[in-house]
Every structure is written in structure tokens, then in C-alpha cells.
Amino acid sequence: MSIVSRKKNHIQICLREDVQSEIPSGFDDYRLEHKALPETDFADISLETEFLGRKISAPVLISSMTGGPDDGNRINHVLLEAANELKIPFAFGSLRVFIEELSLGKIEKPRKIAPDIPILANLGAVQLNYRFTRDSCLYAVEITEADALYLHLNPLQEVFQVSGNTNFSGLLPKIETLCKDFPVPILIKEVGSGISASDARRLTDAGVSMIDVAGAGGTSWVKVETIADGRPETADLAAPFFDWGISTAQCIEAIHLQYPDIRLIASGGITNGVEVWKALLLGAELAGIARPLLKPALNGTAATVAFLTTIINQTRIAKFVSEKIVKVGQF
Ligand SMILES: Cc1cc2nc3c(=O)[nH]c(=O)nc-3n(C[C@H](O)[C@H](O)[C@H](O)COP(=O)(O)O)c2cc1C
């Protein structure tokens, strides 16, 4: 199957099938302590911050789903318009197809749609073991006019993907070399299984700017690939991995407690602004959302803006009435 067909299939599976991880994102294990005396005007509650040197209105990131082409381009066009209207960051999905199948041509220039929001290019880090070079990474950044490169680590997904790229040996030194003089920051993300504190430390010591834990509790890529594969023997093999991974809340808490200097993005199963606020109080600088945005994106820019506005407003309300997060049972 070509990369283009596989990516199209992934989107359809994510829209139609049950691909929810069998473990929760972990945010229900925490409560926000209510503040009856906020001593501030709700109208003054702002979520404005900076990311990749650009001002954003809220620390909510539209996370990687597609690089294009076809359906992917249409989805990205809508997501970019929504990100621009709300002044929040946007991440492309994997751009591998544009590097391996150049005949597909270049993507629509994102800066025409979104001139001043943070934009992230995306590639699988494992491709560094499959002939991708520094130039491939630069090309991905160039065609997307991006402020940063988001490399994803997805060993479990590659194992269950038909003809997946499973050679993850010696990747860390390659990431380190790439980080040394790359012209934009390099961030690392998982795709829904999480990143441990020790892996986060090794990656940041290698020069990675930020870690997006992309933890368990949202989209399960084992489920997506198992459905894409379709063979009963793959389903049998994969079943014990439907609840695999470190939950998003657990990743953020563990990394932040052990290594408070590591800059974090929380994603994986984030569905509302209370969870965004919990993620920020646990130590993340931003919260990323992927699959919940697919349906709104297919319904157009207004639907996507409305969906994200609700999440941003929920975050503002949560910030108004809470500044402390407590583990359930420790109230
Ligand atoms: C349709 C779809 C395509 C995705 N493609 C990519 C990708 O190309 N690169 C990547 O780093 N992550 C990709 N992801 C993973 C997401 O960025 C995210 O890490 C993961 O889905 C967990 O977030 P969620 O629970 O909000 O979906 C994709 C997710 C979805 C739903």
C-alpha cells in the first residue's frame, strides 16, 4: 500500500472505528481544588503566552494528523484557518510522503493562510535509519515554512503496521547530531504510548527542545494499525497492547517531578479545557489535541473554531476558579 493510501485509510479508521485506548488518560486521577475567592475579574483571565518565539492566545496546540496530500491537504487547510483565527499553534502530520514521492508536488504555502502562528513540521524519527538525512528534515521544514521540527517516536505503531519501519537502533546519536546545528528547534513526540522520565531526560540531553509526551488515553495506534491490517492473527497478537502505554497525566507528572527543567507538551486523550488546565498545573506548557479535531475539521473552519473555542473557554474558567491540582484521595 502506498503512503498516500495508508494515510487516507488511517483517517477513515480514526473517524469510523473504535480506536480509543483501553486505558484512561489519567486526568480523572486528579481534581482541581476549587477557589471560592478568586480575587480577580474573570474578564481579566488570559491564556496568552509565547511558543517558538510567537505570541499565542492560548496554550492549545492542534497536533499532528496529516501532511497531505488530497484529503489531508483539505483537513490541514481548515485546521490552519482555525489556528490562524484563534492564534494558536498548528502541527503538520508526517511529511514523509513529500520526501519520498516528490512527484506529488509541494503543499499549499501555509503562511498564506496563517502568517504568524507557530507552525511545526513533522517526520518519523525512525526514518533517520531509513535513508532520511539532515537535508530531508530541512526540506520538511522548508516546504511547511515551519518554526520547529516535530519528530515522532512510534515503535509500537511501526511493529503493528504492515511493512512498518522497525529498526530503532542507534537513533539517539542521530537525533543528537541533527539537533547540533539544525536551524530550528527540534521537538519530540510519541503518538499515544507516552514518554518516560528517563527517555525524556536522554532526549533533552541530546539537544531536543521540548517533549510532547503524547501519552496513552486517547488514540491507540495499535488499534488503528490492527484494523488497517484486518487479519485475525494480527488482532490476536495486538489485543494485549490495546491498553499499552504510560497515561498522559502520569507522563507529565513523572517527568516534571523528576526533571523540572524539561519543557513539556501534554497530549493524548485531551478532550476538554479542564483537562488542559490540569495538564498545565501538572507541569506542561501546552496541551495538544489530535483525533477529536478530525470531525470538526471535516465540517469546516467555523465548526473547528467553535470546537476549539469551547475548549479554550473551559480552560479560562478552570483557571479562574483553581490554581491547585490534587491527586484524588489526597484532598
Ligand atoms: C488521523 C491521525 C493521524 C496522525 N498522524 C500523525 C503523524 O503523521 N505524525 C505524528 O507525529 N502523529 C500523528 N498522529 C498522532 C497524534 O498527533 C497524537 O499524538 C495522538 O493521536 C494522540 O492524541 P489524541 O488522543 O488527541 O488523538 C495522528 C493522529 C491521528 C488521529
PDBQT file of the ligand as one rigid body, heavy atoms in Angstrom, charges set to zero:
ROOT
HETATM    1  C1  LIG A 401      -5.653  10.649  11.893  1.00  0.00    +0.000 C 
HETATM    2  C2  LIG A 401      -4.408  10.820  12.707  1.00  0.00    +0.000 A 
HETATM    3  C3  LIG A 401      -3.185  10.890  12.065  1.00  0.00    +0.000 A 
HETATM    4  C4  LIG A 401      -1.997  11.072  12.800  1.00  0.00    +0.000 A 
HETATM    5  N1  LIG A 401      -0.809  11.220  12.137  1.00  0.00    +0.000 NA
HETATM    6  C5  LIG A 401       0.300  11.550  12.837  1.00  0.00    +0.000 A 
HETATM    7  C6  LIG A 401       1.503  11.887  12.158  1.00  0.00    +0.000 A 
HETATM    8  O1  LIG A 401       1.577  11.875  10.932  1.00  0.00    +0.000 OA
HETATM    9  N2  LIG A 401       2.590  12.236  12.907  1.00  0.00    +0.000 N 
HETATM   10  C7  LIG A 401       2.542  12.269  14.279  1.00  0.00    +0.000 A 
HETATM   11  O2  LIG A 401       3.528  12.628  14.925  1.00  0.00    +0.000 OA
HETATM   12  N3  LIG A 401       1.417  11.937  14.942  1.00  0.00    +0.000 NA
HETATM   13  C8  LIG A 401       0.300  11.595  14.255  1.00  0.00    +0.000 A 
HETATM   14  N4  LIG A 401      -0.857  11.315  14.935  1.00  0.00    +0.000 N 
HETATM   15  C9  LIG A 401      -0.828  11.207  16.404  1.00  0.00    +0.000 C 
HETATM   16  C10 LIG A 401      -1.318  12.454  17.107  1.00  0.00    +0.000 C 
HETATM   17  O3  LIG A 401      -0.528  13.569  16.783  1.00  0.00    +0.000 OA
HETATM   18  C11 LIG A 401      -1.357  12.279  18.640  1.00  0.00    +0.000 C 
HETATM   19  O4  LIG A 401      -0.057  12.119  19.153  1.00  0.00    +0.000 OA
HETATM   20  C12 LIG A 401      -2.192  11.079  19.078  1.00  0.00    +0.000 C 
HETATM   21  O5  LIG A 401      -3.277  10.852  18.196  1.00  0.00    +0.000 OA
HETATM   22  C13 LIG A 401      -2.735  11.271  20.490  1.00  0.00    +0.000 C 
HETATM   23  O6  LIG A 401      -3.560  12.411  20.571  1.00  0.00    +0.000 OA
HETATM   24  P1  LIG A 401      -5.173  12.317  20.566  1.00  0.00    +0.000 P 
HETATM   25  O7  LIG A 401      -5.540  11.339  21.647  1.00  0.00    +0.000 OA
HETATM   26  O8  LIG A 401      -5.635  13.722  20.829  1.00  0.00    +0.000 OA
HETATM   27  O9  LIG A 401      -5.588  11.818  19.221  1.00  0.00    +0.000 OA
HETATM   28  C14 LIG A 401      -2.053  11.143  14.223  1.00  0.00    +0.000 A 
HETATM   29  C15 LIG A 401      -3.297  11.074  14.853  1.00  0.00    +0.000 A 
HETATM   30  C16 LIG A 401      -4.458  10.921  14.126  1.00  0.00    +0.000 A 
HETATM   31  C17 LIG A 401      -5.769  10.835  14.855  1.00  0.00    +0.000 C 
ENDROOT
TORSDOF 0
